[in-house]
Amino acid sequence: MPSRADLHCHTTYSDGSLTPTELVDRAVKRGVEVLALTDHDCTDGIPEALEAASRHPGFLLIPASS
């Protein structure tokens, strides 16, 4: 069965409006199962996002940058 995925997301570490934790939690709440964190020129939010993702079994976070 296909997963719901969002493969291009930004956090407050770039030009997004949510922290990494808020982004992961909102994605899970909305049924997203795969999320790529793609902040511009910055990977500083990845540790926080990975920690948040670890609290959601079956959720896959793809660390990236754009």
N, C-alpha and C positions, 0 to 999 in steps of 0.2 A: 504494500500500500504506500503511495507517495506521502511524503512528509510536507507539512507547511513550512516554508522557508522564507527568510528575508536575508538576502545576501549583500546588502549594502546599508549599514546603519552607522550613525555618528552619535557620540556622546558629548557631554560638556567639555571633554578634553579637546574637542575640535569645534564644530559649529552646530552640535546638537543641543537639545534643551533638557535632556535627562542624563543623570549620572549613569555610569555603567550598571550599577545595581538596579536602578529604576528601569533602565532599558530592558535588562534581562527579565525582571519580574513582570513588566508589562507585556513583553513578548510571550512569555509562558501563559499569562492570564488570557491572552488573545488566541491561544492555540498554536503559536509558532513553535516548531520543534527543532529547527536549525536556524541559527542566527550568526551572521558574519559581522563582526565589529570592525569597521573600516574607517576609523578616524583619520583625518588628513595629517600626514607627516608625523604621526605620533602613535606610539604603542603604550603610553603610560596608563591607559584605562584598562588594559588587558588583565592585569592581576586581579583587580576588583571584579571585573566581569566574570573571570574564571571562578572566583570564589562564589559569586552569586549563582552561577550556572551549576556549581556542584551541589547546590541545595535542591535542584530539580532533576530527579532521576529521569533518564531518557532524553534530556535536553542536550543538544550539541551546540557548543559555541565554537566558531571558527575565528581564531585571532588573525587579523589582517591589518593592512593599512592601505590608504589610497593616496 
